[in-house]
Amino acid sequence: MVFLASLASDEGEWRGLAEELAPSLRVSPVEVEKRIRNAVDLSRRMPRVLEAMREGQVELYGARRILAVTSPLSDEHARQVDALLSDKLASAPVTSWQPRNLAQHAARLVEKVDPGGQAERARMARAGRRVELDHGPNAQSRLTAELPSEVAAACYARVDAMARRLRRDGELRTLDQLRADITADLLLGNDPGVRVPEAAATVYLHMPIDAALSMSDSGCELDGYGPIPAAVAREIMTNRDSTWRKVLCDPATGQPMDLGRTRRRPNAAIRELVRVRDRECVVPWCRRPARHCDLDHQKEWATDNGPTSATNTAPRCRRHHRMKNAPGWITRYDPHHGSSSVTTPSGTTYTGRRRPILTPTQPLPDDPPF
């Protein structure tokens, strides 16, 4: 923490620093930026909590809970909470050091040192409302929404009441299953709770023909998630709302060469081919799905007279699209081989390779052609 804080002298440089450190720390740039902010806040605003971390009494998750509670405070008030919390914990039982309890103690102290700021803190928290998608194992993911407390409570109460009514009417699914299914139905516009929800929104599912015909159980991937069981892929495929599109792949490399299509607008065809081909942002350490990325000219349209074509187009998330032409950053991408290279301002080069959609019949070379 102290080391990260020493590097982050100017908040305007945090994003670039996070991009440089992300490959070395093996976490996302967003996570590195969070760690930098945590390190700076602990060093400047909560030095006693930082000392407790050095002594092994508080770990990162607990410290982050404290920082979340104290984030709306001024530096002066934050340091007051830090001192009072340290004094309180000095003679408190061991259970007080648990993250949830730490956050509760800190919240009470926040009200003590700044009782007049409660409304402003609530306003700032409500401005941070958001929805997050977190992919997990076994083809299961978590969708979370941060909402004002009364709105979240009302949402849960409605879903819970609908689930309990269905249970009283003889539904065999558990309450947890019903609450999850009803929530998905409400978001997808389905009749809540009638059946297990199916995804009718636009998602890409990659399936070899033999898996689609139940002759094989391998090679199926959900765009933005990764490998999924063939049985689950076939369920998605046979959904009455699914649309089938064939993707023609080079058998030697497993890379898509063309889309089966009758569309007349070439720009739309290029966009779809690039998104199907690359699947993710081409920066080696970024996993942003291509459908949520900007489509960027490799050879610049204006300055380098670059063509608008599939071979000169790559998906870059908005963050890395802006970074591409920043001073000190050098990016290269070979769409044919699917290899990419990024050199940071410090001179470190990272390389990556796009995963083929199908298993290639010829082994790929070990190194990208740079």
C-alpha positions in Angstrom: 0.0 0.0 0.0 2.7 2.5 0.9 4.6 1.7 -2.3 1.5 2.3 -4.4 0.8 5.5 -2.6 4.3 6.7 -3.3 3.9 6.1 -7.0 0.6 8.0 -7.2 1.6 11.6 -6.7 -1.0 13.1 -9.0 -4.6 11.7 -9.4 -4.5 12.6 -13.1 -1.8 10.0 -13.6 -3.6 7.1 -11.8 -5.3 5.7 -14.9 -2.0 5.5 -16.9 -0.2 4.0 -13.9 -3.0 1.4 -13.5 -2.6 0.3 -17.1 1.1 -0.1 -16.7 0.8 -2.1 -13.4 -2.2 -4.3 -14.4 -0.3 -6.9 -16.3 2.4 -7.2 -13.6 -0.1 -7.4 -10.8 -2.3 -9.8 -12.8 -5.5 -7.9 -12.1 -7.6 -5.5 -14.1 -6.7 -1.9 -14.5 -9.9 -1.0 -12.7 -8.7 -3.1 -9.7 -5.3 -1.5 -9.8 -6.9 2.0 -9.8 -9.0 1.0 -6.8 -5.8 -0.2 -5.0 -4.1 3.1 -5.8 -7.0 5.1 -4.4 -7.1 2.8 -1.4 -3.4 3.2 -0.8 -3.5 7.0 -1.1 -6.6 7.3 1.2 -5.0 5.0 3.8 -1.7 6.9 3.7 -3.3 10.4 3.9 -6.6 9.9 5.7 -6.4 6.7 7.7 -2.8 6.1 8.8 -3.8 4.1 11.9 -5.9 1.7 9.8 -2.8 1.3 7.6 -0.7 0.6 10.6 -3.2 -2.1 11.7 -2.9 -3.6 8.2 0.9 -3.8 8.6 0.5 -5.6 11.9 -1.9 -8.1 10.4 -5.0 -7.0 12.3 -6.9 -5.7 9.3 -6.8 -7.1 5.8 -7.6 -5.4 2.6 -11.4 -6.2 2.5 -11.9 -4.8 6.0 -9.9 -1.7 5.2 -12.0 -1.2 2.0 -15.2 -1.4 4.1 -13.9 1.4 6.4 -12.8 3.5 3.4 -16.3 3.1 1.8 -17.9 4.4 5.0 -15.5 7.4 5.4 -15.2 8.3 1.7 -17.6 11.3 1.8 -15.8 12.9 4.7 -13.2 15.6 4.5 -9.6 14.6 5.2 -9.8 16.2 8.7 -12.9 14.3 9.6 -11.6 11.1 8.2 -8.4 11.4 10.3 -10.6 12.0 13.4 -12.6 8.8 12.6 -9.2 7.0 12.1 -8.0 8.0 15.6 -11.2 7.3 17.4 -11.6 3.9 15.7 -8.0 3.0 16.6 -8.7 3.9 20.3 -11.9 2.0 20.3 -10.4 -1.2 18.9 -7.4 -1.2 21.2 -9.6 -2.6 24.0 -12.3 -4.2 21.9 -12.9 -8.0 21.6 -11.4 -9.8 18.6 -14.8 -10.0 16.9 -14.7 -6.2 16.5 -12.0 -6.6 13.9 -14.3 -8.5 11.5 -15.0 -6.5 8.3 -18.7 -6.0 8.9 -18.1 -4.9 12.5 -15.3 -2.6 11.5 -17.7 -0.9 9.0 -20.4 -0.5 11.7 -18.0 1.0 14.2 -16.7 3.4 11.5 -20.2 4.3 10.5 -21.1 5.3 14.1 -18.0 7.4 14.4 -18.7 9.1 11.1 -22.1 10.3 12.5 -20.2 11.4 15.7 -17.6 13.6 14.0 -19.8 14.9 11.2 -23.5 14.8 12.3 -24.5 17.5 10.0 -23.2 15.8 6.9 -25.7 12.9 6.9 -27.9 14.2 4.1 -24.9 15.0 1.8 -23.4 11.6 2.4 -26.7 10.0 1.4 -26.9 12.2 -1.7 -23.4 11.2 -2.8 -24.1 7.5 -2.2 -27.3 7.6 -4.2 -25.4 9.3 -7.1 -23.3 6.1 -7.2 -26.1 3.7 -8.0 -25.2 1.2 -10.7 -25.7 -2.4 -12.0 -22.8 -4.8 -12.3 -22.4 -8.2 -14.0 -19.9 -10.6 -12.5 -19.4 -13.9 -14.3 -18.8 -17.0 -12.1 -18.1 -20.7 -12.6 -20.4 -23.4 -13.9 -22.2 -21.1 -16.4 -23.6 -19.1 -13.5 -23.2 -15.3 -13.0 -24.2 -12.6 -10.5 -26.2 -9.5 -11.5 -26.2 -6.9 -8.7 -27.8 -3.5 -8.4 -26.7 -0.7 -6.0 -29.9 1.3 -5.3 -31.3 3.7 -2.7 -32.2 1.5 0.3 -36.0 2.2 0.1 -36.0 1.3 -3.6 -34.0 -1.9 -3.1 -36.2 -2.9 -0.2 -39.4 -2.3 -2.3 -37.9 -4.3 -5.2 -37.1 -7.2 -3.0 -40.5 -7.1 -1.2 -42.3 -7.2 -4.6 -40.2 -10.1 -5.9 -40.5 -12.0 -2.6 -44.3 -11.5 -2.5 -44.7 -12.8 -6.0 -42.4 -15.8 -5.2 -44.4 -16.7 -2.1 -47.7 -16.4 -3.9 -46.5 -18.9 -6.6 -45.3 -21.3 -3.8 -48.8 -21.1 -2.2 -50.3 -22.0 -5.6 -48.2 -25.2 -5.8 -45.0 -24.1 -7.5 -42.3 -26.6 -6.8 -39.3 -24.3 -7.3 -37.7 -23.1 -4.0 -38.2 -19.5 -2.9 -34.6 -18.6 -3.8 -35.1 -20.1 -7.3 -38.4 -18.3 -7.7 -37.0 -14.9 -6.6 -34.1 -15.3 -9.0 -36.4 -16.4 -11.9 -39.0 -13.7 -11.3 -36.3 -11.0 -11.2 -34.9 -12.2 -14.5 -38.5 -12.3 -16.0 -39.2 -8.8 -14.9 -36.0 -7.5 -16.5 -36.5 -9.5 -19.7 -40.2 -8.5 -20.0 -41.5 -12.0 -19.6 -44.6 -13.1 -17.6 -43.0 -13.4 -14.1 -42.6 -16.8 -12.7 -44.4 -18.8 -15.4 -41.3 -20.7 -16.4 -37.6 -20.7 -16.0 -36.3 -17.6 -17.8 -34.6 -17.9 -21.2 -32.3 -15.3 -22.7 -34.0 -13.7 -25.7 -31.5 -10.7 -25.8 -28.7 -10.5 -28.2 -25.8 -12.7 -27.1 -23.2 -14.7 -29.2 -23.0 -18.4 -28.6 -20.2 -20.3 -30.5 -20.9 -23.9 -31.2 -19.3 -26.4 -33.5 -21.8 -28.2 -35.7 -21.1 -31.6 -34.1 -21.9 -30.2 -30.7 -25.1 -28.7 -32.0 -26.1 -32.1 -33.4 -25.2 -33.8 -30.0 -22.3 -35.7 -31.6 -19.8 -33.9 -29.4 -19.9 -32.2 -26.0 -16.9 -29.8 -26.5 -16.1 -26.5 -28.1 -19.0 -24.4 -26.9 -18.4 -20.8 -25.7 -20.7 -18.0 -24.6 -19.4 -14.6 -25.8 -18.0 -12.6 -22.9 -18.1 -15.6 -20.5 -16.1 -18.5 -21.8 -16.6 -22.3 -22.2 -20.0 -23.6 -21.2 -21.4 -27.2 -21.2 -22.7 -28.4 -24.5 -26.0 -29.3 -22.9 -26.5 -25.7 -21.8 -25.5 -24.4 -25.2 -28.0 -26.6 -26.9 -30.7 -25.3 -24.6 -29.9 -21.7 -25.6 -29.7 -22.7 -29.3 -33.1 -24.3 -29.2 -34.8 -21.4 -27.5 -37.6 -20.3 -29.9 -36.4 -16.7 -29.8 -32.8 -17.6 -30.8 -31.5 -16.6 -34.2 -29.0 -18.8 -36.0 -26.0 -17.3 -38.0 -23.3 -19.4 -39.6 -19.7 -18.4 -39.2 -17.3 -19.6 -41.8 -13.9 -20.4 -40.2 -10.5 -21.2 -41.6 -10.0 -24.9 -40.6 -6.2 -24.4 -40.3 -6.4 -21.6 -37.8 -9.9 -21.8 -36.4 -10.4 -18.1 -37.0 -13.6 -16.7 -38.6 -13.2 -15.6 -42.2 -16.7 -14.5 -43.1 -20.3 -14.5 -41.9 -23.2 -16.2 -43.6 -25.3 -13.1 -44.5 -27.6 -11.5 -46.9 -27.2 -8.0 -45.5 -26.5 -5.2 -48.0 -24.8 -2.7 -45.7 -21.1 -3.5 -45.6 -20.4 -1.3 -42.6 -22.8 -3.4 -40.5 -21.2 -6.6 -41.9 -17.7 -5.4 -41.0 -18.8 -4.5 -37.5 -20.4 -7.9 -36.9 -17.5 -9.8 -38.4 -14.9 -8.0 -36.3 -16.9 -8.5 -33.1 -17.4 -12.2 -33.8 -13.8 -12.6 -34.8 -12.1 -10.8 -31.9 -14.7 -11.3 -29.2 -12.8 -9.0 -26.7 -10.8 -5.8 -26.6 -7.5 -6.5 -28.3 -5.4 -5.1 -25.5 -3.7 -8.3 -24.0 -4.9 -7.8 -20.4 -8.4 -6.5 -21.2 -11.5 -8.8 -21.2 -14.1 -6.3 -22.2 -16.5 -8.0 -24.7 -16.2 -6.7 -28.2 -19.9 -5.9 -28.4 -19.3 -3.3 -25.7 -16.1 -1.9 -27.4 -15.4 0.9 -29.9 -14.4 -0.3 -33.4 -11.1 1.4 -34.0 -9.0 1.9 -37.1 -5.6 0.3 -36.7 -4.1 2.5 -39.4 -5.7 5.9 -38.6 -8.4 7.0 -41.0 -7.4 10.7 -41.1 -3.7 10.8 -40.5 -2.6 7.5 -42.1 -5.3 7.1 -44.8 -6.3 3.8 -43.2 -9.2 2.0 -44.9 -12.5 1.0 -43.3 -12.2 -2.8 -43.6 -12.2 -5.8 -41.3 -8.4 -6.1 -41.6 -7.9 -2.6 -40.4 -10.5 -2.7 -37.7 -10.2 -3.9 -34.1 -12.4 -3.7 -31.0 -11.0 -1.5 -28.2 -12.9 -0.6 -25.1 -13.4 3.1 -24.6 -10.6 3.2 -22.0 -8.0 1.6 -24.3 -9.3 3.4 -27.4 -8.4 6.7 -25.7 -5.1 5.3 -24.4 -4.0 4.1 -27.8 -2.7 7.5 -29.0 -1.6 8.8 -25.6 2.1 9.8 -25.3 4.4 6.8 -24.7 2.0 4.1 -25.6 2.7 1.9 -28.7 0.1 -0.6 -29.9 0.2 -3.1 -32.7 -2.3 -5.7 -33.9 -2.2 -8.4 -36.6 -5.9 -9.3 -37.3 -4.9 -12.3 -39.5 -2.9 -14.1 -36.7 -4.9 -12.5 -33.9 -1.8 -11.3 -32.2 -1.5 -8.0 -30.3 1.3 -6.0 -28.6 1.3 -3.1 -26.3 4.4 -1.2 -25.1 3.8 1.0 -22.1 5.5 4.4 -21.4 8.0 2.6 -19.1 9.2 0.5 -22.1 7.6 -2.8 -21.0 6.0 -4.8 -23.8 3.1 -7.1 -23.4 1.8 -9.5 -26.1 -1.3 -11.5 -26.4 -3.1 -13.7 -28.9 -6.7 -14.1 -29.8 -8.2 -17.4 -29.0 -9.6 -19.1 -32.1 -13.3 -19.9 -32.2 -12.6 -23.5 -33.4 -9.7 -25.8 -32.6 -7.2 -25.2 -35.4 -6.0 -28.2 -37.4 -2.4 -26.7 -37.5 -0.5 -25.6 -34.3 -0.2 -21.9 -33.8 3.3 -20.4 -33.6 4.6 -19.7 -30.2 5.2 -16.0 -30.7 3.1 -13.3 -32.3 4.6 -12.0 -35.6 6.2 -8.7 -34.3 
